[in-house]
């Protein structure tokens, strides 16, 4: 009934936040089709008997199909195009060189005075031109090709030449290379025109540079032919009829069953991807989104209702969880093989920084649950995430230094790597089947966790949180505000230090946040700086400014230190969590001394306790309750005339009983067991503080001498 009543009073903002979260979760769910069965070759099929829902093809194993495709690639013959325009260009270049040589030779002989008949032709004769033309036509008709190119694409053996749309198989030794063609041309010219012509051409190497290849590799056409031949390779090796058993419950998944399962998985994935998602599937996804958000809301209502009342706290948790889930969903949708690099473990680390371990783990569990429904190999993902989450939450509760964070991330990395290897060996049965790329991705995950943890500072500023690193800085007594307190009210600073020690020890004993309560204790009385002389710890003997005031006026001055402290805290921008300790360290109690004195002096006047009451509110956390106890007990213990274990026990019991009677702890989750432990601790600590000094011999002698002289 309590839960129903709370839901009846549920604020619109909480319903809106969770409603929007459920809608966004539904919209972000990956629509990737997947086969929701986990199975491995050689393992038992633990599900019910799987029957083929329709006729589907039996695909070849991936390794076998890949080998067939590779064989097609290796057997493929590259295609070369024959360029017919190259021969004319080469012939023109060679004739120009020969004509220049013959003209130069003619002019030289003419200058020597030889007869014209002895000089010879001034250009290449027509018959020789015809012979050169025929030779080049033959060479380029066969084809000229570059050796490196052929060796690269034809494996140095054979290829096909495309002539008039027909591919003619050609061996490498059937075509010319530029060097071979040049040798043939030079030899022919020397035989017909003399050795001087060969020298004029510059030799075989010079002619080879003028021989342009006319066989060029056609990569596009060759690739197209290879693709067509690969497409002709069938992936199907059989057919499974509708109603046939695919896998029997309890049977070991052998090679044949594994191929049947793989074929059904691929067929289902293809059909879903092509046909989209049915209405029933969409409804189920919507129900799942509402269920996840509803269960988390129920947990928050039962365990953390105070978080629901603070919009910024709730928004931080939901935004963090939503952001990490979104990143994981995007990776699953576009690159599922990189899922292990997503730093999901940053969720419990950041939540634990500002809240407690239970909320951190439950938030992490919600995120992992949302992701696991759509993650490939979801069982392994959940097991590994669960192990890493436990390490993140419970290995080191609070991180004060960077070295602690580094050690924690190393522990998380080792845990994830070990869990991954163990799961892979269990699933695959062999160590060599481990995908070391996944192991490397887990290392990248750890680096991202280290990097994203630096977001703590901006998160503190945006959402008004306080981390333990910030609390460590505030606990430094060199902080300007604490130094000012020591200068203006040194007695109050000493009192605050003693209270901090007591409250911190109590917090450690019952598992509360010791650093938070210590910080609150150091600053809880900073408001006394406004009028330090009105507080006994700052007064000198014979000094009592209250003697000039009435009880009501004195009470107002004393009570005002709470409001003054809050004002100073806001001025110095102390975190709200620390300000709450200032507001609540007296709760709604009264200034008992002035109240009782007033009642004794005015017994006939109406009772007006509100004139002597602190404004409150009462403590609303265990840490605030511990500060209230330690503050009252430490202050009262200073007035004890006789310090014994019995007197201290009586004092502690009396003060805590009065606070309990006034219901000052009613808004906290402090238990009777916690109170019992704290009382015993306070008595022990106060005994250590007020211990009796050992009388040293020198002091004994001086006392005896003093007594003897007096006598």
BAKOL-899209 format. One record per residue (C-alpha): x, y negated, z negated. Coordinates in steps of 0.25 Angstrom, whole numbers. Last residue first. Layout:
REM BAKOL-899209
NODE     x     y     z
NODE     X     Y     Z
...
//
This chain:
REM BAKOL-899209
NODE     x     y     z
NODE   222   -88  -223
NODE   222   -97  -211
NODE   236   -93  -207
NODE   233   -78  -209
NODE   221   -79  -200
NODE   228   -86  -189
NODE   240   -77  -190
NODE   230   -65  -189
NODE   223   -71  -176
NODE   237   -74  -170
NODE   241   -60  -172
NODE   228   -54  -166
NODE   230   -63  -154
NODE   244   -58  -152
NODE   239   -44  -153
NODE   228   -45  -142
NODE   213   -45  -146
NODE   206   -38  -135
NODE   195   -47  -129
NODE   181   -43  -131
NODE   173   -41  -118
NODE   163   -51  -113
NODE   165   -49   -98
NODE   167   -34   -99
NODE   155   -33  -108
NODE   147   -41   -99
NODE   150   -31   -88
NODE   145   -19   -95
NODE   132   -26  -100
NODE   130   -30   -85
NODE   132   -16   -80
NODE   123   -10   -89
NODE   112   -20   -86
NODE   114   -18   -71
NODE   113    -3   -72
NODE   100    -4   -79
NODE    94   -15   -70
NODE    98    -6   -57
NODE    91     6   -63
NODE    79    -3   -66
NODE    79    -6   -51
NODE    82   -20   -44
NODE    74   -21   -31
NODE    72   -36   -34
NODE    59   -44   -34
NODE    55   -40   -49
NODE    69   -43   -54
NODE    65   -56   -61
NODE    53   -49   -67
NODE    53   -58   -80
NODE    54   -45   -88
NODE    65   -41   -79
NODE    73   -54   -82
NODE    70   -52   -97
NODE    75   -38   -97
NODE    87   -42   -89
NODE    91   -52  -100
NODE    88   -43  -112
NODE    95   -31  -107
NODE   108   -39  -103
NODE   108   -46  -117
NODE   105   -33  -124
NODE   116   -26  -117
NODE   126   -38  -119
NODE   123   -38  -134
NODE   125   -23  -135
NODE   138   -22  -127
NODE   143   -33  -136
NODE   145   -48  -134
NODE   141   -56  -147
NODE   138   -71  -145
NODE   131   -69  -132
NODE   128   -82  -124
NODE   137   -79  -112
NODE   129   -66  -110
NODE   117   -74  -106
NODE   124   -80   -94
NODE   129   -67   -89
NODE   116   -60   -92
NODE   107   -70   -84
NODE   116   -71   -72
NODE   119   -56   -71
NODE   104   -53   -72
NODE   100   -64   -61
NODE   112   -59   -52
NODE   107   -45   -53
NODE    93   -49   -49
NODE    98   -57   -37
NODE   106   -44   -32
NODE    94   -35   -34
NODE    86   -44   -25
NODE    74   -53   -27
NODE    78   -61   -39
NODE    67   -70   -44
NODE    64   -83   -37
NODE    66   -91   -45
NODE    62  -105   -50
NODE    69  -103   -63
NODE    59  -105   -75
NODE    60  -115   -87
NODE    48  -124   -83
NODE    41  -112   -78
NODE    41  -107   -93
NODE    30  -117   -97
NODE    24  -112  -110
NODE    14  -123  -115
NODE    19  -131  -127
NODE    18  -127  -141
NODE    31  -120  -143
NODE    39  -132  -137
NODE    53  -131  -143
NODE    53  -116  -144
NODE    47  -115  -130
NODE    58  -125  -124
NODE    69  -117  -130
NODE    63  -104  -124
NODE    63  -111  -110
NODE    76  -117  -112
NODE    83  -104  -115
NODE    75   -96  -105
NODE    78  -104   -93
NODE    67   -95   -86
NODE    67   -84   -76
NODE    61   -85   -62
NODE    74   -79   -55
NODE    86   -84   -62
NODE    96   -79   -51
NODE    85   -80   -40
NODE    88   -93   -33
NODE   103   -93   -34
NODE   103   -78   -29
NODE    94   -82   -18
NODE   105   -93   -14
NODE   115   -82   -12
NODE   106   -74    -2
NODE   102   -87     5
NODE   117   -89     9
NODE   124  -101     3
NODE   124  -113    12
NODE   131  -123     2
NODE   119  -132     1
NODE   110  -120     1
NODE   117  -115   -11
NODE   118  -128   -18
NODE   103  -130   -17
NODE   100  -116   -22
NODE   110  -118   -34
NODE   102  -131   -37
NODE    89  -124   -37
NODE    95  -113   -47
NODE   102  -123   -55
NODE    89  -130   -57
NODE    84  -120   -68
NODE    95  -125   -78
NODE    91  -140   -76
NODE    76  -137   -76
NODE    78  -129   -89
NODE    86  -140   -96
NODE    75  -150   -92
NODE    64  -140   -98
NODE    72  -138  -111
NODE    74  -153  -113
NODE    87  -159  -109
NODE    98  -166  -117
NODE   103  -154  -124
NODE   103  -147  -111
NODE   116  -154  -108
NODE   124  -145  -117
NODE   139  -147  -120
NODE   144  -144  -133
NODE   153  -133  -128
NODE   155  -135  -113
NODE   144  -131  -103
NODE   146  -124   -90
NODE   141  -110   -94
NODE   130  -117  -102
NODE   123  -123   -89
NODE   118  -137   -90
NODE   133  -143   -87
NODE   133  -136   -73
NODE   122  -146   -68
NODE   122  -145   -53
NODE   133  -134   -53
NODE   122  -125   -59
NODE   116  -123   -45
NODE   128  -114   -42
NODE   122  -103   -52
NODE   119   -92   -42
NODE   132   -94   -33
NODE   141   -83   -39
NODE   130   -74   -42
NODE   124   -74   -28
NODE   138   -70   -23
NODE   139   -59   -33
NODE   125   -54   -30
NODE   128   -54   -15
NODE   142   -47   -17
NODE   135   -36   -26
NODE   124   -32   -17
NODE   117   -22   -25
NODE   121    -8   -28
NODE   117    -7   -42
NODE   131    -7   -48
NODE   137   -17   -37
NODE   126   -26   -40
NODE   128   -26   -55
NODE   143   -29   -53
NODE   140   -41   -44
NODE   130   -46   -54
NODE   140   -46   -65
NODE   152   -52   -57
NODE   143   -62   -51
NODE   137   -66   -65
NODE   151   -68   -70
NODE   155   -76   -58
NODE   143   -85   -59
NODE   145   -87   -74
NODE   160   -92   -71
NODE   154  -101   -60
NODE   144  -107   -70
NODE   155  -110   -80
NODE   163  -117   -69
NODE   151  -126   -66
NODE   156  -138   -58
NODE   169  -133   -53
NODE   166  -118   -52
NODE   153  -121   -45
NODE   161  -130   -35
NODE   170  -118   -33
NODE   158  -109   -31
NODE   152  -118   -20
NODE   165  -120   -13
NODE   167  -105   -12
NODE   181  -102   -19
NODE   173   -92   -28
NODE   172   -83   -16
NODE   159   -75   -17
NODE   153   -83    -5
NODE   163   -77     4
NODE   160   -63     0
NODE   145   -66     1
NODE   148   -70    16
NODE   155   -57    18
NODE   143   -50    12
NODE   134   -56    22
NODE   123   -67    20
NODE   111   -68    28
NODE   105   -81    33
NODE   100   -75    47
NODE   108   -84    56
NODE   120   -87    48
NODE   122   -73    42
NODE   120   -67    56
NODE   131   -76    61
NODE   140   -71    51
NODE   137   -57    52
NODE   139   -56    67
NODE   153   -52    65
NODE   148   -38    63
NODE   146   -37    78
NODE   160   -36    81
NODE   163   -25    71
NODE   151   -17    76
NODE   155   -20    90
NODE   169   -13    87
NODE   162    -1    81
NODE   153     1    93
NODE   165     0   102
NODE   171    12    95
NODE   157    19    96
NODE   159    16   111
NODE   172    23   111
NODE   166    36   105
NODE   155    35   116
NODE   166    35   127
NODE   172    47   120
NODE   161    55   125
NODE   162    68   117
NODE   161    81   125
NODE   175    85   122
NODE   171    88   107
NODE   162    99   112
NODE   148   103   106
NODE   141    92   114
NODE   131    89   103
NODE   139    92    90
NODE   152    87    96
NODE   144    74   101
NODE   138    72    87
NODE   151    74    80
NODE   159    65    89
NODE   148    54    88
NODE   147    55    73
NODE   162    54    71
NODE   163    42    81
NODE   151    35    73
NODE   157    37    59
NODE   171    33    64
NODE   165    20    70
NODE   157    17    57
NODE   169    19    48
NODE   177    10    57
NODE   166     0    56
NODE   166     0    41
NODE   181    -1    41
NODE   180   -14    50
NODE   169   -20    42
NODE   177   -18    29
NODE   189   -24    35
NODE   180   -36    39
NODE   177   -39    24
NODE   165   -39    15
NODE   156   -28    21
NODE   145   -22    13
NODE   140    -8    12
NODE   151    -1    17
NODE   149    14    22
NODE   134    13    19
NODE   128     5    30
NODE   138     6    42
NODE   141    21    38
NODE   127    25    38
NODE   124    17    51
NODE   136    25    58
NODE   130    38    54
NODE   116    35    58
NODE   121    29    71
NODE   129    42    74
NODE   117    51    71
NODE   107    42    79
NODE   116    41    91
NODE   118    56    91
NODE   103    59    91
NODE   100    48   101
NODE   109    54   112
NODE   105    43   121
NODE    99    31   113
NODE    84    28   115
NODE    78    33   102
NODE    91    31    95
NODE    90    16    97
NODE    78    13    89
NODE    82    23    78
NODE    96    16    77
NODE    90     3    75
NODE    81     7    64
NODE    92    15    57
NODE   100     3    57
NODE    89    -6    51
NODE    88     6    41
NODE   103     6    38
NODE   104    -9    36
NODE    91   -10    27
NODE    97     1    18
NODE   111    -4    17
NODE   107   -18    13
NODE   105   -32    19
NODE   115   -43    25
NODE   127   -35    29
NODE   119   -22    29
NODE   111   -27    41
NODE   123   -31    48
NODE   130   -17    46
NODE   117    -9    48
NODE   115   -16    62
NODE   130   -16    66
NODE   129    -1    68
NODE   121    -2    81
NODE   134    -7    88
NODE   131    -2   102
NODE   143     5   107
NODE   136    19   106
NODE   125    15   116
NODE   135    13   127
NODE   131    25   135
NODE   117    20   135
NODE   120     9   145
NODE   108     1   150
NODE    96     6   142
NODE   104    12   130
NODE   113    -1   129
NODE   101   -10   130
NODE    94    -2   119
NODE   106    -3   110
NODE   107   -18   111
NODE    92   -19   108
NODE    93   -10    96
NODE   105   -19    91
NODE    98   -32    93
NODE    85   -26    87
NODE    92   -21    74
NODE    99   -35    72
NODE    86   -43    76
NODE    78   -35    66
NODE    87   -36    54
NODE    90   -50    57
NODE    75   -54    59
NODE    72   -47    45
NODE    82   -55    38
NODE    78   -68    45
NODE    63   -66    42
NODE    65   -63    27
NODE    52   -57    22
NODE    55   -44    29
NODE    69   -43    21
NODE    61   -44     8
NODE    53   -32    12
NODE    65   -23    13
NODE    62    -9     8
NODE    47    -6    11
NODE    44   -17    21
NODE    58   -15    28
NODE    56     0    29
NODE    42    -3    35
NODE    47   -13    45
NODE    58    -2    49
NODE    47     8    51
NODE    38    -2    59
NODE    50    -6    68
NODE    53     8    72
NODE    38    12    73
NODE    35     0    82
NODE    47     3    92
NODE    43    18    92
NODE    28    15    95
NODE    33     6   106
NODE    42    17   112
NODE    31    27   111
NODE    21    17   118
NODE    31    15   129
NODE    33    30   131
NODE    18    32   131
NODE    17    22   142
NODE    27    29   151
NODE    41    24   153
NODE    47    22   167
NODE    45    32   179
NODE    59    31   184
NODE    67    31   171
NODE    57    41   165
NODE    58    50   177
NODE    73    49   177
NODE    75    51   162
NODE    66    63   163
NODE    73    69   175
NODE    87    67   168
NODE    82    74   155
NODE    76    85   162
NODE    89    88   170
NODE    97    87   157
NODE    88    97   150
NODE    88   107   162
NODE   103   106   163
NODE   105   108   148
NODE    96   120   149
NODE   104   126   159
NODE   117   123   152
NODE   113   128   138
NODE   104   121   128
NODE   103   131   117
NODE    89   135   115
NODE    81   131   102
NODE    69   125   110
NODE    70   129   124
NODE    75   119   135
NODE    69   116   149
NODE    58   126   149
NODE    50   125   162
NODE    37   118   162
NODE    39   110   174
NODE    50   116   183
NODE    65   114   182
NODE    71   112   196
NODE    85   116   201
NODE    99   111   204
NODE    96    96   206
NODE   107    85   207
NODE   108    87   222
NODE   120    82   230
NODE   114    74   242
NODE   116    61   234
NODE   131    64   234
NODE   131    66   249
NODE   123    53   251
NODE   132    45   241
NODE   145    51   248
NODE   140    46   261
NODE   137    32   255
NODE   150    31   249
NODE   157    34   263
NODE   148    24   270
NODE   151    13   260
NODE   166    17   259
NODE   169    16   274
NODE   184    19   275
NODE   190    12   287
NODE   196    18   299
NODE   202     8   309
NODE   215     6   302
NODE   223    -6   307
NODE   236    -3   314
NODE   245   -16   314
NODE   252   -12   301
NODE   255     2   307
NODE   262    -6   319
NODE   272   -12   309
NODE   274     1   302
NODE   276     9   315
NODE   287    -1   321
NODE   288   -16   322
NODE   279   -16   335
NODE   291   -22   343
NODE   300   -10   339
NODE   290    -1   344
NODE   290    -9   357
NODE   305    -8   358
NODE   305     7   358
NODE   299     8   371
NODE   286     4   378
NODE   279    18   380
NODE   285    27   370
NODE   287    16   360
NODE   273    12   362
NODE   268    26   359
NODE   277    27   346
NODE   272    14   341
NODE   258    18   342
NODE   259    31   336
NODE   267    26   324
NODE   257    15   322
NODE   245    25   321
NODE   252    33   311
NODE   255    21   302
NODE   241    15   303
NODE   235    29   300
NODE   229    37   310
NODE   218    48   309
NODE   217    63   310
NODE   226    65   298
NODE   216    60   288
NODE   205    70   293
NODE   193    64   300
NODE   178    68   299
NODE   170    60   309
NODE   158    52   303
NODE   149    48   315
NODE   143    34   316
NODE   151    31   328
NODE   164    35   321
NODE   164    36   306
NODE   177    43   302
NODE   177    53   291
NODE   187    56   281
NODE   198    67   278
NODE   210    70   269
NODE   217    59   262
NODE   207    59   250
NODE   198    52   260
NODE   195    40   252
NODE   209    36   247
NODE   218    44   257
NODE   210    37   268
NODE   212    23   262
NODE   227    25   259
NODE   229    31   273
NODE   223    19   281
NODE   216    24   293
NODE   217    23   308
NODE   207    30   317
NODE   207    41   328
NODE   201    30   337
NODE   211    20   332
NODE   222    29   336
NODE   216    32   349
NODE   213    18   353
NODE   226    13   348
NODE   233    23   358
NODE   224    20   369
NODE   226     5   368
NODE   241     7   367
NODE   241    15   380
NODE   232     4   387
NODE   242    -7   382
NODE   253     2   387
NODE   247     3   401
NODE   244   -12   402
NODE   258   -16   399
NODE   261   -23   386
NODE   266   -37   388
NODE   278   -44   395
NODE   282   -32   403
NODE   296   -28   406
NODE   309   -37   407
NODE   316   -29   418
NODE   306   -32   429
NODE   307   -47   425
NODE   322   -47   427
NODE   331   -50   415
NODE   336   -64   412
NODE   338   -62   397
NODE   327   -71   394
NODE   317   -62   402
NODE   321   -51   393
NODE   318   -58   380
NODE   304   -63   386
NODE   300   -49   390
NODE   304   -44   376
NODE   296   -54   369
NODE   284   -52   378
NODE   285   -37   376
NODE   285   -39   360
NODE   273   -48   360
NODE   265   -39   369
NODE   268   -27   359
NODE   263   -35   347
NODE   251   -40   354
NODE   248   -26   359
NODE   249   -21   344
NODE   239   -31   339
NODE   229   -29   350
NODE   229   -14   348
NODE   227   -16   333
NODE   215   -25   335
NODE   209   -16   346
NODE   210    -4   337
NODE   203   -10   324
NODE   190   -12   331
NODE   185     2   331
NODE   184     3   315
NODE   181    18   312
NODE   174    19   298
NODE   179    29   288
NODE   170    38   280
NODE   175    46   267
NODE   172    61   266
NODE   164    65   254
NODE   169    78   248
NODE   174    72   235
NODE   162    64   233
NODE   153    76   235
NODE   161    84   226
NODE   159    73   215
NODE   144    74   217
NODE   145    89   215
NODE   153    87   202
NODE   144    77   197
NODE   132    86   199
NODE   139    97   191
NODE   143    88   180
NODE   129    82   179
NODE   122    96   178
NODE   113    98   190
NODE    99    94   188
NODE    87   103   187
NODE    75    95   193
NODE    62    93   186
NODE    49    99   186
NODE    40    93   175
NODE    40    93   159
NODE    51   104   158
NODE    49   110   145
NODE    57   107   133
NODE    56   117   121
NODE    56   110   108
NODE    69   102   104
NODE    81   108    98
NODE    88   113   110
NODE   100   119   104
NODE   114   114   109
NODE   123   120   119
NODE   121   109   129
NODE   116    97   121
NODE   102    91   119
NODE    95    78   114
NODE    81    76   120
NODE    74    63   122
NODE    78    62   137
NODE    79    47   141
NODE    73    36   149
NODE    79    23   147
NODE    68    13   143
NODE    76     7   132
NODE    68     1   120
NODE    69   -14   121
NODE    55   -17   123
NODE    50    -7   111
NODE    61   -13   102
NODE    57   -27   106
NODE    42   -24   102
NODE    46   -18    89
NODE    55   -30    85
NODE    44   -39    89
NODE    34   -32    79
NODE    45   -31    68
NODE    48   -46    69
NODE    33   -50    70
NODE    28   -41    59
NODE    39   -47    50
NODE    35   -61    55
NODE    20   -59    52
NODE    22   -56    38
NODE    18   -42    33
NODE     7   -44    22
NODE    -1   -32    26
NODE    12   -25    28
NODE    15   -27    14
NODE     2   -22     9
NODE     3   -10    17
NODE    17    -7    11
NODE    12    -9    -3
NODE     0     0     0
//
